[in-house]
Amino acid sequence: MITMHWFDWTGLIGVLLVLLAYFLLQAGRVHGNALTYQLMNAFGAFAVLISLLYAFNLAAFVMESLWLCVSIYGIARARRVRLGS
């Protein structure tokens, strides 16, 4: 039997958020520059990073850190475009 801790659930929810965001993008339900899409990716990556603090994996940590950075960049870029700057 697999024992799941809170951080395992947090990481699993993060993975589901990222995959759901990608599915919605592919299904045409959200746009890549939509705040919803970017927030789903950012929160998903952040949740996976939290889980990695308890069960560290360098490759996954690097990927999720960069995924979070790209998501934050997308949020900032979209905000600049909306504000006309």
Helices and strands as residue ranges (DSSP letters): H 6-26, H 35-52, H 58-83
